[in-house]
Amino acid sequence: MKHLLIVLFLIPPAFLLSQSIISQSTSINQDGSSPESSAILDVSSANKGFLLPRMTTAQRMAIANPVTGLLVFDTDADLFYYYFGGSWAGIATGKILWQEKDGHVYNNTDSIGIGTDNPVSKLEVVGTATATAFAGDGSALSAVYADSLRGSMQADSQDIMQWNGAYWNTIPYHRIAFHASASSDQTVDSTGYDTLRCNNTSTTENFEYPTGVYDNSTFAFKAPIDGISFFQAAVLWDNANTAESRNGIFIRVNNTDEVGEWAASGGIDYFGTGVSTTLELNQGDEVRVRIYNNAASSMATFSQSGKFCYFSGFLVFAQ
């Protein structure tokens, strides 16, 4: 019994106190107020603060087996750090940029820069941005780059997006197409070639976009940009009272035949030839349709207001 009394006497009073209040709420204050019931430790003061353990980054990283939620102040980084998810995380100071509501993160006030420290719009990205989808009509987009060509975009009255830069004002991206047809019959000399004479104003079905891609005086499409385009053409021959012959139609680039089709008349009243192809063109290349009459006498085409003799095409891919 004597030895037990000696041991109890030697235990520091602070240790005994800590053991006696381990399951109670404790308050540290200057006015003697009771602790809040929901707090295990309630610290309050009107003129003093609560000081966490302070240490260098090396000392913080050297803490053995830190428990989740452990909080210290790093004197090297001048930041509070807490341990979470197997690593230390700094608690940022200063302005809170982002807010969260219903699972959405948003910022209503600032201009955000990625790759720049001086954004001039709500969002400015310097570098390459990748997206898997875009929603909306894009009418508010500006200063958008397409390859090396610069311009803005806006939606037209049909909600179709088009470039609005100096170059793209006249050549909207991926919107190049035309349809031209014959307004009257065309006579081709015997065993002779001729250009199929079509224009884009002869019927209400004809069109060109943008203006100027099809030349009604030379009957040629002129490529406004480099790219791959699709073309088709057809001619109906009026072959009444003409001996059997083979007549042809050809799509030409810069006056060189690229693709053609032959058909035998067989002495019938009418017979037609048609051809289509996909061509890779350079800016300025001219595409025409050439027809050939292999009969021994002149032969006429049969247009009927352009329904049977026509030339059309559209851009598939711009390079």
Contacts in CASP RR format, 6 or more apart in sequence:
PFRMAT RR
TARGET T0000
AUTHOR 0000-0000-0000
METHOD contacts of the structure
MODEL  1
MKHLLIVLFLIPPAFLLSQSIISQSTSINQDGSSPESSAILDVSSANKGF
LLPRMTTAQRMAIANPVTGLLVFDTDADLFYYYFGGSWAGIATGKILWQE
KDGHVYNNTDSIGIGTDNPVSKLEVVGTATATAFAGDGSALSAVYADSLR
GSMQADSQDIMQWNGAYWNTIPYHRIAFHASASSDQTVDSTGYDTLRCNN
TSTTENFEYPTGVYDNSTFAFKAPIDGISFFQAAVLWDNANTAESRNGIF
IRVNNTDEVGEWAASGGIDYFGTGVSTTLELNQGDEVRVRIYNNAASSMA
TFSQSGKFCYFSGFLVFAQ
25 35 0 8 1.000
25 36 0 8 1.000
25 37 0 8 1.000
25 39 0 8 1.000
25 40 0 8 1.000
25 41 0 8 1.000
25 42 0 8 1.000
26 35 0 8 1.000
26 40 0 8 1.000
26 41 0 8 1.000
26 42 0 8 1.000
27 33 0 8 1.000
27 34 0 8 1.000
27 35 0 8 1.000
27 36 0 8 1.000
27 41 0 8 1.000
27 42 0 8 1.000
27 43 0 8 1.000
27 44 0 8 1.000
28 41 0 8 1.000
28 42 0 8 1.000
28 43 0 8 1.000
28 44 0 8 1.000
29 42 0 8 1.000
29 43 0 8 1.000
29 44 0 8 1.000
29 45 0 8 1.000
30 45 0 8 1.000
30 46 0 8 1.000
31 44 0 8 1.000
33 44 0 8 1.000
35 41 0 8 1.000
35 42 0 8 1.000
36 42 0 8 1.000
43 50 0 8 1.000
52 71 0 8 1.000
52 72 0 8 1.000
52 73 0 8 1.000
52 80 0 8 1.000
53 72 0 8 1.000
53 73 0 8 1.000
54 72 0 8 1.000
54 73 0 8 1.000
54 75 0 8 1.000
55 72 0 8 1.000
55 73 0 8 1.000
55 74 0 8 1.000
55 75 0 8 1.000
56 74 0 8 1.000
56 75 0 8 1.000
56 76 0 8 1.000
57 74 0 8 1.000
57 76 0 8 1.000
57 77 0 8 1.000
58 76 0 8 1.000
60 72 0 8 1.000
60 74 0 8 1.000
60 81 0 8 1.000
60 88 0 8 1.000
61 88 0 8 1.000
63 70 0 8 1.000
63 72 0 8 1.000
66 83 0 8 1.000
66 88 0 8 1.000
67 83 0 8 1.000
68 83 0 8 1.000
68 84 0 8 1.000
68 85 0 8 1.000
68 86 0 8 1.000
69 82 0 8 1.000
69 83 0 8 1.000
69 84 0 8 1.000
70 82 0 8 1.000
70 83 0 8 1.000
71 80 0 8 1.000
71 81 0 8 1.000
71 82 0 8 1.000
71 83 0 8 1.000
72 80 0 8 1.000
72 81 0 8 1.000
73 79 0 8 1.000
73 80 0 8 1.000
73 81 0 8 1.000
74 80 0 8 1.000
74 81 0 8 1.000
74 90 0 8 1.000
77 90 0 8 1.000
79 90 0 8 1.000
79 91 0 8 1.000
79 92 0 8 1.000
79 93 0 8 1.000
80 90 0 8 1.000
80 91 0 8 1.000
81 88 0 8 1.000
81 89 0 8 1.000
81 90 0 8 1.000
81 91 0 8 1.000
82 88 0 8 1.000
82 89 0 8 1.000
82 90 0 8 1.000
82 91 0 8 1.000
83 89 0 8 1.000
97 107 0 8 1.000
97 110 0 8 1.000
98 105 0 8 1.000
98 106 0 8 1.000
98 107 0 8 1.000
99 105 0 8 1.000
99 106 0 8 1.000
99 107 0 8 1.000
99 108 0 8 1.000
100 106 0 8 1.000
111 119 0 8 1.000
111 120 0 8 1.000
111 121 0 8 1.000
111 122 0 8 1.000
111 123 0 8 1.000
111 124 0 8 1.000
112 119 0 8 1.000
112 122 0 8 1.000
112 123 0 8 1.000
112 124 0 8 1.000
113 119 0 8 1.000
113 123 0 8 1.000
113 124 0 8 1.000
113 125 0 8 1.000
113 126 0 8 1.000
114 123 0 8 1.000
114 124 0 8 1.000
114 125 0 8 1.000
114 126 0 8 1.000
114 127 0 8 1.000
114 129 0 8 1.000
115 125 0 8 1.000
115 126 0 8 1.000
115 127 0 8 1.000
116 124 0 8 1.000
116 126 0 8 1.000
121 142 0 8 1.000
137 155 0 8 1.000
137 159 0 8 1.000
137 161 0 8 1.000
138 153 0 8 1.000
138 154 0 8 1.000
138 155 0 8 1.000
138 161 0 8 1.000
139 154 0 8 1.000
139 155 0 8 1.000
141 152 0 8 1.000
141 153 0 8 1.000
141 154 0 8 1.000
142 152 0 8 1.000
142 153 0 8 1.000
143 150 0 8 1.000
143 151 0 8 1.000
143 152 0 8 1.000
144 151 0 8 1.000
144 152 0 8 1.000
144 153 0 8 1.000
145 151 0 8 1.000
146 163 0 8 1.000
146 168 0 8 1.000
146 173 0 8 1.000
149 163 0 8 1.000
149 167 0 8 1.000
149 168 0 8 1.000
150 165 0 8 1.000
151 163 0 8 1.000
151 164 0 8 1.000
151 165 0 8 1.000
151 166 0 8 1.000
151 167 0 8 1.000
151 168 0 8 1.000
152 163 0 8 1.000
152 164 0 8 1.000
152 165 0 8 1.000
153 161 0 8 1.000
153 162 0 8 1.000
153 163 0 8 1.000
153 164 0 8 1.000
154 161 0 8 1.000
154 162 0 8 1.000
154 164 0 8 1.000
155 161 0 8 1.000
155 162 0 8 1.000
156 162 0 8 1.000
160 175 0 8 1.000
162 168 0 8 1.000
162 172 0 8 1.000
162 173 0 8 1.000
162 175 0 8 1.000
163 169 0 8 1.000
163 172 0 8 1.000
163 173 0 8 1.000
170 210 0 8 1.000
170 224 0 8 1.000
171 210 0 8 1.000
171 224 0 8 1.000
171 225 0 8 1.000
172 209 0 8 1.000
172 210 0 8 1.000
173 318 0 8 1.000
174 315 0 8 1.000
174 318 0 8 1.000
175 209 0 8 1.000
175 210 0 8 1.000
175 315 0 8 1.000
176 209 0 8 1.000
176 210 0 8 1.000
176 213 0 8 1.000
176 224 0 8 1.000
176 225 0 8 1.000
176 229 0 8 1.000
176 314 0 8 1.000
176 315 0 8 1.000
176 318 0 8 1.000
177 207 0 8 1.000
177 208 0 8 1.000
177 209 0 8 1.000
177 312 0 8 1.000
177 313 0 8 1.000
177 314 0 8 1.000
177 315 0 8 1.000
178 200 0 8 1.000
178 207 0 8 1.000
178 208 0 8 1.000
178 209 0 8 1.000
178 213 0 8 1.000
178 214 0 8 1.000
178 221 0 8 1.000
178 312 0 8 1.000
178 313 0 8 1.000
178 314 0 8 1.000
179 200 0 8 1.000
179 205 0 8 1.000
179 206 0 8 1.000
179 207 0 8 1.000
179 208 0 8 1.000
179 310 0 8 1.000
179 311 0 8 1.000
179 312 0 8 1.000
179 313 0 8 1.000
180 198 0 8 1.000
180 199 0 8 1.000
180 200 0 8 1.000
180 202 0 8 1.000
180 206 0 8 1.000
180 208 0 8 1.000
180 214 0 8 1.000
180 216 0 8 1.000
180 219 0 8 1.000
180 310 0 8 1.000
180 311 0 8 1.000
180 312 0 8 1.000
181 198 0 8 1.000
181 199 0 8 1.000
181 202 0 8 1.000
181 203 0 8 1.000
181 205 0 8 1.000
181 206 0 8 1.000
181 303 0 8 1.000
181 305 0 8 1.000
181 306 0 8 1.000
181 307 0 8 1.000
181 309 0 8 1.000
181 310 0 8 1.000
181 311 0 8 1.000
182 196 0 8 1.000
182 197 0 8 1.000
182 198 0 8 1.000
182 202 0 8 1.000
182 301 0 8 1.000
182 303 0 8 1.000
182 306 0 8 1.000
182 308 0 8 1.000
182 309 0 8 1.000
182 310 0 8 1.000
183 199 0 8 1.000
183 202 0 8 1.000
183 203 0 8 1.000
183 303 0 8 1.000
183 305 0 8 1.000
183 306 0 8 1.000
184 303 0 8 1.000
185 238 0 8 1.000
185 300 0 8 1.000
185 301 0 8 1.000
185 302 0 8 1.000
185 303 0 8 1.000
186 194 0 8 1.000
186 196 0 8 1.000
186 197 0 8 1.000
186 300 0 8 1.000
186 301 0 8 1.000
186 303 0 8 1.000
186 309 0 8 1.000
187 298 0 8 1.000
187 299 0 8 1.000
187 300 0 8 1.000
187 301 0 8 1.000
188 194 0 8 1.000
188 291 0 8 1.000
188 292 0 8 1.000
188 293 0 8 1.000
188 298 0 8 1.000
188 299 0 8 1.000
188 300 0 8 1.000
188 301 0 8 1.000
189 293 0 8 1.000
189 298 0 8 1.000
190 293 0 8 1.000
190 295 0 8 1.000
190 296 0 8 1.000
190 297 0 8 1.000
190 298 0 8 1.000
190 299 0 8 1.000
191 293 0 8 1.000
191 294 0 8 1.000
191 295 0 8 1.000
191 296 0 8 1.000
192 292 0 8 1.000
192 293 0 8 1.000
192 294 0 8 1.000
193 290 0 8 1.000
193 291 0 8 1.000
193 292 0 8 1.000
194 290 0 8 1.000
194 291 0 8 1.000
194 293 0 8 1.000
195 219 0 8 1.000
195 288 0 8 1.000
195 289 0 8 1.000
195 290 0 8 1.000
195 291 0 8 1.000
196 219 0 8 1.000
196 233 0 8 1.000
196 235 0 8 1.000
196 249 0 8 1.000
196 288 0 8 1.000
196 289 0 8 1.000
196 290 0 8 1.000
196 291 0 8 1.000
196 301 0 8 1.000
196 309 0 8 1.000
196 311 0 8 1.000
197 219 0 8 1.000
198 219 0 8 1.000
198 289 0 8 1.000
198 306 0 8 1.000
198 309 0 8 1.000
198 310 0 8 1.000
198 311 0 8 1.000
199 206 0 8 1.000
199 216 0 8 1.000
199 219 0 8 1.000
200 206 0 8 1.000
200 207 0 8 1.000
200 208 0 8 1.000
200 214 0 8 1.000
200 216 0 8 1.000
201 216 0 8 1.000
202 305 0 8 1.000
202 306 0 8 1.000
203 305 0 8 1.000
203 306 0 8 1.000
208 214 0 8 1.000
210 224 0 8 1.000
212 222 0 8 1.000
213 221 0 8 1.000
213 222 0 8 1.000
213 223 0 8 1.000
213 224 0 8 1.000
214 220 0 8 1.000
214 221 0 8 1.000
214 222 0 8 1.000
215 221 0 8 1.000
215 222 0 8 1.000
218 286 0 8 1.000
218 288 0 8 1.000
219 288 0 8 1.000
219 289 0 8 1.000
219 311 0 8 1.000
220 286 0 8 1.000
220 287 0 8 1.000
220 288 0 8 1.000
221 231 0 8 1.000
221 286 0 8 1.000
221 287 0 8 1.000
221 288 0 8 1.000
221 311 0 8 1.000
221 313 0 8 1.000
222 284 0 8 1.000
222 285 0 8 1.000
222 286 0 8 1.000
222 287 0 8 1.000
223 229 0 8 1.000
223 281 0 8 1.000
223 282 0 8 1.000
223 283 0 8 1.000
223 284 0 8 1.000
223 285 0 8 1.000
223 286 0 8 1.000
223 287 0 8 1.000
224 283 0 8 1.000
224 284 0 8 1.000
225 283 0 8 1.000
225 315 0 8 1.000
225 318 0 8 1.000
225 319 0 8 1.000
226 281 0 8 1.000
226 282 0 8 1.000
226 283 0 8 1.000
226 318 0 8 1.000
226 319 0 8 1.000
227 280 0 8 1.000
227 281 0 8 1.000
227 282 0 8 1.000
227 315 0 8 1.000
227 316 0 8 1.000
227 317 0 8 1.000
227 318 0 8 1.000
227 319 0 8 1.000
228 278 0 8 1.000
228 279 0 8 1.000
228 280 0 8 1.000
228 281 0 8 1.000
228 315 0 8 1.000
228 316 0 8 1.000
228 317 0 8 1.000
228 319 0 8 1.000
229 278 0 8 1.000
229 279 0 8 1.000
229 281 0 8 1.000
229 287 0 8 1.000
229 313 0 8 1.000
229 314 0 8 1.000
229 315 0 8 1.000
229 316 0 8 1.000
230 276 0 8 1.000
230 277 0 8 1.000
230 278 0 8 1.000
230 279 0 8 1.000
230 313 0 8 1.000
230 314 0 8 1.000
230 316 0 8 1.000
231 251 0 8 1.000
231 276 0 8 1.000
231 277 0 8 1.000
231 278 0 8 1.000
231 279 0 8 1.000
231 287 0 8 1.000
231 311 0 8 1.000
231 312 0 8 1.000
231 313 0 8 1.000
232 274 0 8 1.000
232 275 0 8 1.000
232 276 0 8 1.000
232 277 0 8 1.000
232 311 0 8 1.000
232 312 0 8 1.000
232 313 0 8 1.000
233 249 0 8 1.000
233 251 0 8 1.000
233 274 0 8 1.000
233 275 0 8 1.000
233 276 0 8 1.000
233 289 0 8 1.000
233 310 0 8 1.000
233 311 0 8 1.000
233 312 0 8 1.000
234 249 0 8 1.000
234 272 0 8 1.000
234 273 0 8 1.000
234 274 0 8 1.000
234 275 0 8 1.000
234 308 0 8 1.000
234 309 0 8 1.000
234 310 0 8 1.000
235 249 0 8 1.000
235 272 0 8 1.000
235 273 0 8 1.000
235 274 0 8 1.000
235 289 0 8 1.000
235 291 0 8 1.000
235 301 0 8 1.000
235 308 0 8 1.000
235 309 0 8 1.000
236 270 0 8 1.000
236 271 0 8 1.000
236 272 0 8 1.000
236 301 0 8 1.000
236 302 0 8 1.000
236 303 0 8 1.000
236 308 0 8 1.000
236 309 0 8 1.000
237 247 0 8 1.000
237 265 0 8 1.000
237 270 0 8 1.000
237 271 0 8 1.000
237 272 0 8 1.000
237 273 0 8 1.000
237 293 0 8 1.000
237 299 0 8 1.000
237 300 0 8 1.000
237 301 0 8 1.000
237 302 0 8 1.000
238 269 0 8 1.000
238 270 0 8 1.000
238 299 0 8 1.000
238 300 0 8 1.000
238 301 0 8 1.000
238 302 0 8 1.000
239 245 0 8 1.000
239 265 0 8 1.000
239 266 0 8 1.000
239 267 0 8 1.000
239 268 0 8 1.000
239 269 0 8 1.000
239 270 0 8 1.000
239 271 0 8 1.000
239 295 0 8 1.000
239 299 0 8 1.000
240 269 0 8 1.000
240 270 0 8 1.000
242 265 0 8 1.000
242 267 0 8 1.000
242 295 0 8 1.000
242 297 0 8 1.000
242 299 0 8 1.000
243 267 0 8 1.000
243 295 0 8 1.000
243 296 0 8 1.000
244 264 0 8 1.000
244 265 0 8 1.000
244 266 0 8 1.000
244 267 0 8 1.000
245 264 0 8 1.000
245 265 0 8 1.000
245 266 0 8 1.000
245 293 0 8 1.000
245 294 0 8 1.000
245 295 0 8 1.000
245 296 0 8 1.000
245 299 0 8 1.000
246 262 0 8 1.000
246 263 0 8 1.000
246 264 0 8 1.000
246 265 0 8 1.000
246 294 0 8 1.000
247 262 0 8 1.000
247 263 0 8 1.000
247 265 0 8 1.000
247 271 0 8 1.000
247 272 0 8 1.000
247 273 0 8 1.000
247 291 0 8 1.000
247 292 0 8 1.000
247 293 0 8 1.000
247 294 0 8 1.000
247 295 0 8 1.000
247 299 0 8 1.000
248 260 0 8 1.000
248 261 0 8 1.000
248 262 0 8 1.000
248 263 0 8 1.000
248 273 0 8 1.000
248 291 0 8 1.000
248 292 0 8 1.000
248 294 0 8 1.000
249 260 0 8 1.000
249 261 0 8 1.000
249 273 0 8 1.000
249 274 0 8 1.000
249 275 0 8 1.000
249 289 0 8 1.000
249 290 0 8 1.000
249 291 0 8 1.000
249 292 0 8 1.000
250 257 0 8 1.000
250 258 0 8 1.000
250 259 0 8 1.000
250 260 0 8 1.000
250 261 0 8 1.000
250 275 0 8 1.000
250 289 0 8 1.000
250 290 0 8 1.000
250 291 0 8 1.000
250 292 0 8 1.000
251 257 0 8 1.000
251 258 0 8 1.000
251 259 0 8 1.000
251 260 0 8 1.000
251 275 0 8 1.000
251 277 0 8 1.000
251 279 0 8 1.000
251 287 0 8 1.000
251 288 0 8 1.000
251 289 0 8 1.000
252 258 0 8 1.000
252 287 0 8 1.000
252 288 0 8 1.000
252 289 0 8 1.000
252 290 0 8 1.000
253 279 0 8 1.000
253 281 0 8 1.000
253 285 0 8 1.000
253 286 0 8 1.000
253 287 0 8 1.000
254 285 0 8 1.000
254 286 0 8 1.000
255 286 0 8 1.000
255 288 0 8 1.000
257 290 0 8 1.000
258 277 0 8 1.000
258 279 0 8 1.000
259 275 0 8 1.000
259 277 0 8 1.000
260 275 0 8 1.000
261 273 0 8 1.000
261 274 0 8 1.000
261 275 0 8 1.000
262 273 0 8 1.000
263 271 0 8 1.000
263 272 0 8 1.000
263 273 0 8 1.000
264 271 0 8 1.000
265 271 0 8 1.000
265 295 0 8 1.000
270 302 0 8 1.000
272 308 0 8 1.000
273 291 0 8 1.000
278 316 0 8 1.000
279 287 0 8 1.000
281 287 0 8 1.000
288 311 0 8 1.000
289 311 0 8 1.000
291 301 0 8 1.000
293 299 0 8 1.000
301 308 0 8 1.000
301 309 0 8 1.000
302 308 0 8 1.000
302 309 0 8 1.000
303 309 0 8 1.000
END
